[in-house]
Every structure is written in structure tokens, then in C-alpha cells.
């Protein structure tokens, strides 16, 4: 498993009037640089937000990491021809 790449985002959960709310804050210049560095060939960036084990120094309750998962090309099923069908 690879090391996690943390996004420069602070997330704080709190109870709101209609359930849990998440306050998300970041410096625009740092987040834009992070996005530019880690975007996919098609221009997307995938992030994962997970609850922290302990509340952080600035009361952060969740952390945000880069989702680096990619489909494994070698595990895809190959098409079966008519001669290979077992029945």
C-alpha cells in the first residue's frame, strides 16, 4: 500500500440544525497548486475524506487524501470466444 497524499484542506464536523455539517477551509493558492500537480490526464482529481482518530491541533475532525486508486488492467476478464465456451 502506498503512502497517503494529504490535501491541504481542513475539515471540521459539527452538529447543525439538520444533522452533521462539515466546515471545509483551505488556502486557494495551495489547493489550486495541489490540484494542478495531482490531476489526472482527463483533468479530474479524486479525494477521500476520512474521520481522524484524534481531533487535530486546529480542531480538525476529518482528513482529506488523494484517491490514487487505478483499475488493474491485468485483472480484467478477457472476452471468451465461441470455441472456449465450456457448454
VEXSEBA-498180 format. One record per residue: residue number from 1; residue in three letters; y, z negated, x negated of N, C-alpha, C, O in turn. Coordinates in steps of 0.2 Angstrom, whole numbers, plus 5000, padded with zeros to 4 digits. Layout:
N
   resi   resn    n.Y    n.Z    n.X   ca.Y   ca.Z   ca.X    c.Y    c.Z    c.X    o.Y    o.Z    o.X
    NUM    Ala      Y      Z      X      Y      Z      X      Y      Z      X      Y      Z      X
...
This chain:
87
   resi   resn    n.Y    n.Z    n.X   ca.Y   ca.Z   ca.X    c.Y    c.Z    c.X    o.Y    o.Z    o.X
      1    Unk   4994   5000   4996   5000   5000   5000   5006   5000   4996   5006   4996   4991
      2    Unk   5011   5004   4997   5017   5005   4993   5022   4999   4995   5022   4996   5000
      3    Unk   5027   4998   4990   5032   4993   4991   5036   4995   4997   5038   5001   4998
      4    Unk   5039   4990   5001   5044   4992   5006   5050   4993   5003   5053   4991   4998
      5    Unk   5054   4998   5007   5061   5000   5005   5065   4997   5011   5065   5000   5016
      6    Unk   5069   4992   5009   5073   4989   5014   5080   4993   5015   5083   4995   5011
      7    Unk   5081   4994   5022   5088   4997   5023   5093   4992   5023   5092   4986   5024
      8    Unk   5099   4995   5021   5105   4990   5021   5108   4988   5028   5114   4990   5029
      9    Unk   5104   4985   5032   5105   4983   5039   5104   4976   5040   5098   4974   5038
     10    Unk   5108   4972   5043   5107   4966   5045   5106   4965   5053   5110   4968   5057
     11    Unk   5101   4962   5055   5099   4961   5062   5098   4954   5064   5095   4950   5060
     12    Unk   5102   4952   5069   5101   4945   5071   5099   4945   5079   5103   4949   5083
     13    Unk   5094   4942   5081   5092   4941   5088   5095   4935   5091   5096   4930   5088
     14    Unk   5097   4936   5097   5100   4931   5101   5098   4931   5108   5097   4937   5110
     15    Unk   5098   4926   5112   5096   4926   5119   5103   4928   5123   5108   4925   5122
     16    Unk   5102   4934   5126   5108   4936   5130   5107   4934   5138   5102   4931   5140
     17    Unk   5111   4936   5142   5111   4935   5149   5105   4938   5152   5102   4936   5157
     18    Unk   5103   4944   5149   5097   4948   5152   5091   4949   5148   5087   4953   5148
     19    Unk   5090   4944   5143   5085   4944   5139   5087   4944   5131   5093   4943   5130
     20    Unk   5083   4945   5127   5085   4945   5120   5089   4951   5118   5088   4957   5120
     21    Unk   5094   4950   5114   5098   4955   5111   5098   4955   5104   5096   4950   5101
     22    Unk   5099   4961   5101   5099   4962   5094   5106   4964   5091   5109   4969   5094
     23    Unk   5109   4960   5087   5116   4962   5084   5114   4965   5078   5111   4962   5073
     24    Unk   5116   4971   5077   5115   4975   5071   5121   4977   5067   5126   4979   5070
     25    Unk   5122   4975   5061   5128   4977   5057   5126   4980   5050   5120   4978   5048
     26    Unk   5130   4984   5048   5129   4987   5041   5136   4990   5039   5141   4991   5043
     27    Unk   5136   4991   5033   5142   4995   5030   5141   5002   5030   5135   5004   5028
     28    Unk   5145   5006   5033   5144   5013   5035   5143   5017   5028   5138   5021   5028
     29    Unk   5146   5016   5023   5145   5019   5017   5139   5018   5014   5135   5023   5011
     30    Unk   5136   5012   5014   5130   5010   5011   5124   5013   5015   5119   5016   5013
     31    Unk   5125   5013   5022   5120   5016   5026   5119   5023   5026   5114   5026   5026
     32    Unk   5125   5027   5026   5125   5034   5025   5122   5036   5018   5118   5041   5018
     33    Unk   5123   5032   5013   5120   5034   5007   5113   5033   5007   5109   5037   5004
     34    Unk   5110   5028   5010   5103   5026   5011   5100   5032   5015   5095   5035   5013
     35    Unk   5103   5034   5021   5101   5040   5025   5100   5046   5021   5095   5050   5021
     36    Unk   5106   5048   5017   5106   5054   5013   5100   5054   5008   5097   5059   5007
     37    Unk   5099   5048   5005   5094   5048   5000   5087   5048   5003   5082   5051   4999
     38    Unk   5085   5045   5009   5079   5045   5011   5077   5049   5017   5071   5049   5020
     39    Unk   5081   5054   5019   5080   5058   5025   5074   5063   5023   5073   5065   5017
     40    Unk   5071   5065   5028   5065   5070   5027   5068   5077   5027   5074   5078   5027
     41    Unk   5064   5081   5025   5066   5088   5024   5069   5091   5031   5073   5095   5031
     42    Unk   5067   5088   5037   5070   5091   5043   5076   5087   5045   5079   5088   5050
     43    Unk   5078   5082   5041   5084   5078   5042   5083   5072   5046   5088   5069   5048
     44    Unk   5077   5070   5047   5076   5063   5050   5075   5057   5046   5073   5058   5040
     45    Unk   5076   5051   5048   5075   5045   5045   5071   5041   5050   5074   5040   5055
     46    Unk   5065   5038   5048   5062   5033   5052   5062   5026   5049   5061   5025   5043
     47    Unk   5064   5022   5054   5065   5015   5052   5060   5010   5056   5058   5012   5061
     48    Unk   5058   5005   5053   5054   5000   5056   5058   4993   5056   5060   4991   5051
     49    Unk   5059   4990   5062   5062   4983   5062   5056   4978   5063   5052   4979   5068
     50    Unk   5056   4973   5059   5051   4968   5060   5054   4961   5059   5059   4960   5056
     51    Unk   5051   4956   5063   5054   4949   5063   5052   4946   5056   5047   4947   5053
     52    Unk   5057   4943   5053   5057   4939   5047   5053   4933   5048   5053   4930   5053
     53    Unk   5049   4931   5043   5045   4925   5043   5050   4919   5043   5049   4914   5047
     54    Unk   5056   4919   5040   5061   4914   5040   5068   4917   5041   5069   4923   5039
     55    Unk   5072   4913   5044   5079   4916   5045   5082   4916   5039   5082   4912   5034
     56    Unk   5086   4922   5038   5089   4923   5031   5096   4919   5030   5098   4915   5034
     57    Unk   5098   4920   5024   5104   4917   5022   5110   4918   5027   5114   4913   5028
     58    Unk   5111   4924   5030   5116   4925   5035   5114   4925   5042   5116   4929   5046
     59    Unk   5108   4921   5043   5105   4921   5050   5102   4927   5052   5101   4928   5058
     60    Unk   5100   4931   5048   5096   4937   5050   5089   4935   5052   5086   4931   5049
     61    Unk   5087   4938   5058   5081   4936   5061   5076   4942   5060   5070   4941   5061
     62    Unk   5078   4948   5058   5074   4954   5058   5076   4958   5051   5081   4957   5049
     63    Unk   5071   4961   5049   5072   4966   5043   5071   4973   5045   5067   4974   5050
     64    Unk   5074   4978   5042   5073   4985   5043   5071   4988   5037   5074   4988   5032
     65    Unk   5065   4992   5037   5062   4995   5032   5062   5003   5033   5061   5005   5039
     66    Unk   5061   5006   5028   5060   5014   5029   5053   5015   5031   5048   5012   5027
     67    Unk   5051   5019   5036   5044   5020   5038   5042   5026   5033   5045   5032   5034
     68    Unk   5038   5025   5028   5036   5030   5024   5029   5033   5025   5026   5037   5021
     69    Unk   5027   5032   5031   5020   5034   5033   5020   5042   5034   5025   5045   5037
     70    Unk   5015   5045   5031   5015   5053   5032   5007   5054   5034   5003   5050   5032
     71    Unk   5006   5059   5038   5000   5060   5040   4996   5063   5034   4998   5066   5030
     72    Unk   4989   5061   5034   4985   5063   5029   4982   5070   5030   4978   5070   5035
     73    Unk   4984   5075   5027   4982   5081   5028   4974   5082   5027   4971   5086   5031
     74    Unk   4971   5079   5023   4964   5080   5021   4960   5077   5027   4954   5079   5027
     75    Unk   4962   5073   5031   4958   5069   5036   4958   5073   5043   4955   5071   5047
     76    Unk   4962   5078   5043   4962   5082   5049   4956   5086   5050   4953   5089   5046
     77    Unk   4954   5086   5057   4947   5090   5058   4948   5097   5057   4953   5100   5059
     78    Unk   4943   5100   5054   4943   5107   5054   4940   5111   5060   4936   5108   5063
     79    Unk   4943   5116   5062   4940   5119   5068   4933   5121   5067   4931   5123   5062
     80    Unk   4929   5121   5072   4922   5122   5072   4921   5129   5075   4923   5131   5080
     81    Unk   4917   5133   5071   4916   5140   5073   4910   5140   5078   4906   5135   5078
     82    Unk   4909   5145   5082   4903   5146   5086   4896   5144   5083   4892   5142   5086
     83    Unk   4895   5146   5077   4889   5146   5073   4888   5138   5071   4882   5137   5070
     84    Unk   4893   5134   5071   4892   5127   5069   4891   5122   5075   4890   5116   5073
     85    Unk   4891   5125   5081   4891   5120   5086   4883   5118   5087   4879   5122   5087
     86    Unk   4882   5111   5087   4876   5109   5087   4871   5110   5094   4865   5108   5093
     87    Unk   4874   5112   5099   4870   5113   5105   4869   5120   5107   4866   5122   5112
